[in-house]
Every structure is written in structure tokens, then in C-alpha cells.
Amino acid sequence: MAPAAESFFQEAVIPEQRLVDGVAFPAVLVPTSAADVTNLDDFLTAVRSERPSRVEPLLRSAGAVLLRGFPARDAAGFDRAVDAFDYDELPYVGGAAPRSNVVGRVFTANESPPDQKIPFHHEMAQVPTFPSKLFFFCEVEPKSGGETPIVLSHYVYKRMKEKYPEFVEKLENDGLIYTRVLGEGDDPSSPIGRGWQSTFLTKDRNVAEERAAKLGMKLEWTDDGGVKTIMGPIPAIKWDESRGRKIWFNSMVAAYTGWKDARNDPVKAVTFGDGSPLPADIIAGCGEILEEECVAVPWQQGDILVIDNWAVLHSRRSFVPPRRILASLCK
């Protein structure tokens, strides 16, 4: 159905989209012919007025919406765009990725080296307080690669349940335990290199202990000034109340295959909730399902990707620089 004449947005089709249960994934919005794509203020006004009628329904049905061709072209414009959506900001407490604040509520995306892939995960699935919405923004297009593949969580659950029913049953019953060793400061060479001071937003061990306790996380301090964090058991399968379906809500594959650096052994990074090890063959099989079902849209400068963190897992492919993707997390 054609949008109303005064609408700033219209749906578009791109080659990378796929139909999942009859719904285009991700949804794509581009400017209408009547939209002034040189005027950022007009775009922000349109976001505020049309979010309930145009963007939110698409985000609910598709799980992710790509905004392409709009006049937010830099970090400051992206910050204003996120603000226009009027979601509450979520402080990045308990996350693993090394990232730094750019402006306002905008941060760099994971700053790990470009040759490293970041496996699929829900943002901050390893802690009980996680964002419901994520925004990604392409400030500088990658020279090559560097896509942010996305995949629908309920579909991954469905595929895993069909292929590995006993494993999924144990996962539902026991949950997962995530273990990670943090240094004092950030380690930019590691995809999980966020140090404990920036993880808990403090240099005071007592404050870190308090903030960890609020997350249900145990801390064991090490002799070199670092700390081992133990989180769980925490559910690996959640119930998406708003959509009435089970979702594959965890960072299992990411932890088991990607939580590797000088301090961390990925095989020890995640276990069943009873402490027993995860089967490597099933982790590999889950990774294959994630890749089979994902969509990877090449970034274009100015792209804004809005993700419902309840519905969609995301990852990052390796790339040839330059590439600058910014992010914002919302409650």
C-alpha cells in the first residue's frame, strides 16, 4: 500500500532481503519523493511524528528496520536521530565489547581489530539487564566486508529445536554460565577486551562489587589487578511476551568461539548452568544455522539500522579499513 502523501518514509526492496514467514527481513525505509533529504530537522520531525505509525509496526513485524538515504550523515546527526526516537538510553554496564563514547548517547561499535569476526549474539545477553533496541549507524563505509549480519532469534530457536531437541531441552532447563576474565584497563586487541573499570564504570573495587551484585554476577579478583566474572546460571531461551514466542536469547556461540584473548579460553567461557561443558559439535551446528539464516546488507554511508534486541541476533564480519560504525543502546 502506498504511503500517505505527507509521509517522509516509504518501504523499499533491496537484493539482500529475505522473506521469513512472509515478512521481508529486514524492513527497509527510504525517503519518499516529497521528502527533503538535505534537511536533518525535517527528518527528525518525521521520525517523531511517524515512529508510531510507520517505523514501530515495521520493527515489530520484521525485527529490524534499515533507514537508508536520510540526512543523518555524521555522529552528531545520528545522535540527534536516536534522540528523536525517544527511547530511554541504557548505560553500557556489564558488556564485553571495547567501545568509546563519541557524542551524546553514541558510542563506537566493537573496536576489536578488523581481521576478527564477531560471532552472533544478542546484545548483553549474558547479563540480566540488556537493551530492547539497538541502533547502528554507518559513518564511514567499509572498503570491503564489514557487514553486520542479522538473524531472527525465534527462527534460530525453531531450527535448533528441530535438529538438537535434547540439547535445547537441557539448555531450557539449566541455562548457561558465562565466565570472563577482565583486565584493569581496556585491551583493544581483544573482541572482549573491555576492562573491569569501564565494564562497571568505576575505578573503585567496592563500587564494582556493588554493580556486579545488582546484575547477579560474582567477582573473583586476580593478583594482577584483574577480575574473573561469573554470570549465571542465566536463561538461554527466553519468552518474547509481546510476540508470544520463544527466542534463542544468548551469546553461546559468541562466547564459545569468540571469547578468546590472553586471559580467556573460549571453551571455559560458557557452560551449561550445571557447570558441564557444551558439546563442540552442536555449537558448530548452531553456528552453521546462524549463518544459513542470516542476512548481511553491505553498509552505505548514512545507513541507520534499528534492531529489536528481543527479536534479532547480530554479528560482524571482518573488513578492510576504513570502516566506522557507531552504536546506541536503548532500554
C-alpha positions as CSV (number, residue, x, y, z in Angstrom):
1,M,0.0,0.0,0.0
2,A,1.4,3.4,-1.0
3,P,2.2,5.7,1.9
4,A,0.2,8.8,2.6
5,A,1.3,11.8,0.5
6,E,2.7,13.7,3.5
7,S,4.8,10.7,4.7
8,F,8.6,11.1,4.8
9,F,9.1,7.3,4.5
10,Q,8.3,4.6,2.0
11,E,9.2,0.9,2.0
12,A,11.8,-0.3,-0.4
13,V,13.2,-3.7,-1.6
14,I,16.9,-4.5,-1.6
15,P,18.6,-7.6,-3.0
16,E,19.8,-8.9,0.3
17,Q,16.4,-9.1,2.0
18,R,14.8,-12.4,2.5
19,L,11.2,-13.4,3.3
20,V,10.7,-15.2,6.6
21,D,7.2,-16.4,7.2
22,G,6.1,-14.0,4.5
23,V,7.7,-10.9,6.1
24,A,10.6,-9.0,4.4
25,F,13.7,-9.1,6.7
26,P,15.0,-6.5,7.4
27,A,12.3,-4.0,6.5
28,V,13.8,-1.1,4.5
29,L,12.6,2.5,4.6
30,V,13.8,5.2,2.2
31,P,12.7,8.8,1.6
32,T,9.6,9.5,-0.4
33,S,10.0,11.7,-3.5
34,A,8.4,14.6,-1.5
35,A,11.0,14.3,1.4
36,D,13.8,16.9,1.6
37,V,16.8,14.6,2.1
38,T,19.1,17.6,2.7
39,N,17.2,18.8,5.8
40,L,18.1,17.0,9.0
41,D,15.5,18.8,11.0
42,D,12.7,17.7,8.6
43,F,13.9,14.1,9.1
44,L,13.9,14.4,12.9
45,T,10.4,15.8,12.8
46,A,9.3,12.9,10.6
47,V,10.8,10.4,13.0
48,R,9.0,11.9,15.9
49,S,5.6,12.1,14.1
50,E,5.8,8.8,12.1
51,R,7.6,6.5,14.5
52,P,4.3,5.1,16.0
53,S,2.6,4.7,12.6
54,R,5.4,3.8,10.2
55,V,8.6,2.6,12.0
56,E,7.3,0.8,15.1
57,P,4.9,-1.5,13.2
58,L,7.7,-2.5,10.8
59,L,10.2,-3.0,13.7
60,R,7.6,-5.2,15.4
61,S,6.8,-7.4,12.4
62,A,10.3,-7.6,10.8
63,G,12.6,-7.3,13.9
64,A,14.9,-4.9,12.1
65,V,14.5,-1.7,10.0
66,L,17.1,-0.2,7.8
67,L,16.8,3.5,7.2
68,R,18.7,4.4,4.0
69,G,19.2,7.7,2.2
70,F,18.3,10.1,5.0
71,P,20.2,13.2,6.0
72,A,21.9,12.0,9.2
73,R,25.4,11.8,7.9
74,D,27.7,12.1,10.9
75,A,27.9,11.1,14.6
76,A,26.2,14.3,15.7
77,G,23.3,13.8,13.3
78,F,23.0,10.2,14.3
79,D,22.9,11.2,18.0
80,R,20.0,13.6,17.2
81,A,18.2,10.9,15.2
82,V,18.4,8.4,18.1
83,D,17.2,11.1,20.4
84,A,14.2,11.7,18.1
85,F,13.1,8.1,18.5
86,D,12.6,9.0,22.2
87,Y,13.8,5.7,23.7
88,D,15.5,5.8,27.1
89,E,19.2,5.3,27.0
90,L,20.7,2.2,28.5
91,P,24.1,2.6,30.2
92,Y,26.7,0.1,28.9
93,V,27.3,-1.7,32.3
94,G,28.3,-5.4,32.1
95,G,29.0,-5.6,28.4
96,A,32.2,-7.1,27.0
97,A,33.0,-5.1,23.9
98,P,35.7,-2.4,23.8
99,R,33.9,0.8,22.8
100,S,34.2,4.5,23.5
101,N,31.8,7.4,23.7
102,V,31.7,9.6,20.6
103,V,29.0,12.2,21.3
104,G,25.9,12.2,23.5
105,R,24.4,8.7,23.6
106,V,26.5,7.5,20.7
107,F,29.4,5.0,21.0
108,T,31.7,3.3,18.7
109,A,30.7,-0.3,17.8
110,N,33.0,-3.1,18.9
111,E,36.6,-1.7,18.3
112,S,38.3,-5.1,18.0
113,P,40.7,-5.5,15.1
114,P,39.3,-5.6,11.6
115,D,40.5,-9.1,10.8
116,Q,38.5,-10.5,13.6
117,K,34.9,-11.7,13.1
118,I,32.4,-11.1,15.9
119,P,30.1,-14.1,16.2
120,F,26.3,-13.8,16.5
121,H,24.8,-12.7,19.8
122,H,22.0,-10.7,21.4
123,E,23.4,-7.5,22.8
124,M,24.3,-8.1,26.5
125,A,22.5,-11.5,26.6
126,Q,25.0,-12.6,29.3
127,V,23.6,-10.2,31.9
128,P,20.0,-9.7,33.1
129,T,19.8,-6.0,32.1
130,F,20.0,-5.7,28.3
131,P,18.8,-3.2,25.7
132,S,15.5,-3.7,24.0
133,K,16.6,-1.6,21.0
134,L,19.9,-1.1,19.2
135,F,20.9,1.5,16.7
136,F,23.8,1.1,14.3
137,F,25.0,3.9,12.0
138,C,27.5,3.8,9.1
139,E,29.6,7.0,9.4
140,V,32.4,5.6,7.1
141,E,31.7,2.8,4.6
142,P,34.0,-0.2,4.8
143,K,36.5,-0.5,1.9
144,S,35.3,-4.1,1.8
145,G,33.4,-6.6,4.1
146,G,32.4,-5.4,7.5
147,E,28.7,-6.2,7.2
148,T,26.6,-6.5,10.4
149,P,24.7,-9.8,9.6
150,I,21.4,-10.2,11.4
151,V,19.2,-13.3,12.0
152,L,15.8,-13.8,13.6
153,S,16.0,-15.3,17.0
154,H,12.7,-17.3,17.0
155,Y,13.7,-18.9,13.7
156,V,17.1,-20.0,15.2
157,Y,15.2,-21.5,18.1
158,K,12.9,-23.4,15.8
159,R,15.8,-24.7,13.7
160,M,17.8,-25.8,16.8
161,K,14.7,-27.4,18.4
162,E,14.2,-29.5,15.3
163,K,17.9,-30.5,14.9
164,Y,19.0,-30.8,18.5
165,P,15.9,-31.4,20.7
166,E,17.7,-32.9,23.7
167,F,20.4,-30.2,23.8
168,V,17.7,-27.5,23.6
169,E,15.7,-29.1,26.4
170,K,18.8,-29.2,28.6
171,L,19.5,-25.6,27.7
172,E,16.0,-24.6,28.6
173,N,16.2,-26.4,32.0
174,D,19.7,-25.4,33.0
175,G,20.5,-22.1,31.3
176,L,24.1,-21.0,30.8
177,I,27.0,-19.8,32.9
178,Y,29.3,-17.2,31.4
179,T,32.8,-16.7,32.7
180,R,35.2,-14.0,31.6
181,V,38.5,-12.7,32.9
182,L,38.9,-8.9,32.7
183,G,42.0,-6.8,33.0
184,E,42.0,-3.5,34.8
185,G,42.1,-1.4,31.6
186,D,40.7,-2.0,28.1
187,D,42.5,-4.3,25.7
188,P,41.8,-3.0,22.2
189,S,43.4,-6.1,20.6
190,S,40.6,-8.3,22.0
191,P,36.9,-8.5,20.9
192,I,36.0,-8.9,24.6
193,G,38.8,-6.5,25.8
194,R,36.7,-4.2,28.0
195,G,38.4,-3.9,31.3
196,W,36.6,-4.0,34.6
197,Q,36.9,-0.3,35.2
198,S,34.9,0.6,32.1
199,T,32.7,-2.5,32.4
200,F,31.4,-1.3,35.8
201,L,32.1,2.5,35.1
202,T,34.2,2.9,38.2
203,K,37.8,2.6,39.4
204,D,36.6,1.6,42.9
205,R,36.6,-2.2,43.5
206,N,33.8,-1.8,46.1
207,V,31.6,0.0,43.6
208,A,32.4,-2.6,41.0
209,E,31.3,-5.3,43.5
210,E,28.0,-3.5,44.2
211,R,27.2,-3.1,40.5
212,A,28.2,-6.7,39.8
213,A,25.9,-7.9,42.6
214,K,23.0,-5.9,41.1
215,L,23.5,-8.0,37.9
216,G,23.7,-11.2,39.9
217,M,27.4,-11.5,38.9
218,K,30.1,-12.9,41.1
219,L,33.6,-11.4,41.1
220,E,36.9,-13.1,41.9
221,W,39.8,-10.7,42.0
222,T,43.1,-11.8,40.5
223,D,46.7,-11.0,41.6
224,D,47.4,-8.8,38.6
225,G,44.6,-6.3,39.3
226,G,42.1,-8.1,37.0
227,V,38.9,-9.9,37.9
228,K,37.1,-13.1,36.9
229,T,33.4,-12.5,36.4
230,I,30.9,-15.4,36.8
231,M,27.4,-14.8,35.5
232,G,24.7,-17.4,35.8
233,P,23.0,-19.7,35.6
234,I,21.1,-17.3,33.3
235,P,18.4,-18.3,30.8
236,A,19.5,-19.1,27.2
237,I,15.9,-19.3,25.9
238,K,13.5,-16.5,26.7
239,W,9.8,-16.0,26.1
240,D,9.1,-12.9,23.9
241,E,5.9,-11.8,25.6
242,S,5.0,-9.2,23.0
243,R,5.1,-11.6,20.2
244,G,4.1,-14.8,22.0
245,R,7.1,-17.0,21.0
246,K,10.3,-18.5,22.3
247,I,13.6,-16.9,21.3
248,W,17.2,-18.1,21.1
249,F,18.4,-15.4,23.5
250,N,22.0,-16.0,24.4
251,S,25.7,-15.4,23.5
252,M,26.5,-19.1,23.5
253,V,28.2,-19.3,20.1
254,A,29.9,-15.9,20.5
255,A,31.4,-16.9,23.9
256,Y,32.4,-20.4,22.9
257,T,34.0,-19.4,19.6
258,G,35.0,-15.7,20.1
259,W,35.8,-15.0,23.8
260,K,39.4,-15.6,23.3
261,D,42.4,-13.5,24.2
262,A,45.4,-13.6,26.5
263,R,43.2,-14.0,29.6
264,N,40.3,-16.1,28.3
265,D,39.8,-19.6,26.9
266,P,36.5,-19.7,25.0
267,V,35.8,-23.3,25.8
268,K,35.7,-22.3,29.5
269,A,33.8,-19.1,28.8
270,V,30.4,-20.7,28.7
271,T,29.0,-23.9,30.1
272,F,25.6,-25.4,30.9
273,G,24.1,-24.0,34.1
274,D,25.1,-27.1,36.0
275,G,28.7,-26.5,35.0
276,S,29.0,-29.3,32.5
277,P,30.7,-28.5,29.2
278,L,28.9,-27.7,26.0
279,P,29.2,-30.1,23.1
280,A,31.6,-28.6,20.4
281,D,29.7,-30.3,17.5
282,I,26.4,-28.8,18.5
283,I,28.0,-25.3,18.9
284,A,29.4,-25.7,15.4
285,G,26.0,-26.8,14.2
286,C,24.3,-23.8,15.7
287,G,26.9,-21.6,14.1
288,E,26.0,-23.1,10.7
289,I,22.3,-22.4,11.3
290,L,23.0,-18.8,12.2
291,E,25.0,-18.3,9.0
292,E,22.4,-20.1,6.9
293,E,19.5,-18.0,8.2
294,C,21.3,-14.6,8.3
295,V,21.0,-11.5,6.1
296,A,24.1,-9.4,5.5
297,V,23.5,-6.0,3.9
298,P,26.6,-4.1,2.8
299,W,26.8,-0.8,4.7
300,Q,26.3,2.5,2.9
301,Q,27.3,5.8,4.4
302,G,24.4,7.3,6.4
303,D,22.6,4.0,6.9
304,I,20.8,3.6,10.2
305,L,19.9,0.1,11.3
306,V,17.4,-0.3,14.1
307,I,17.3,-3.7,15.7
308,D,14.8,-5.1,18.2
309,N,17.2,-6.9,20.5
310,W,14.4,-9.3,21.6
311,A,13.9,-10.5,18.0
312,V,17.3,-10.4,16.3
313,L,20.8,-11.5,16.9
314,H,23.7,-9.7,15.1
315,S,27.4,-10.2,14.3
316,R,30.2,-8.5,12.5
317,R,32.2,-9.7,9.5
318,S,35.9,-9.0,9.1
319,F,36.7,-6.0,6.9
320,V,39.3,-3.9,5.1
321,P,39.5,-0.4,6.7
322,P,38.4,2.3,6.7
323,R,35.1,1.5,8.5
324,R,33.4,3.4,11.2
325,I,30.1,2.0,12.6
326,L,28.6,3.8,15.6
327,A,26.0,2.4,18.0
328,S,23.5,3.4,20.6
329,L,21.7,1.2,23.2
330,C,18.2,1.8,24.4
331,K,16.1,0.4,27.3
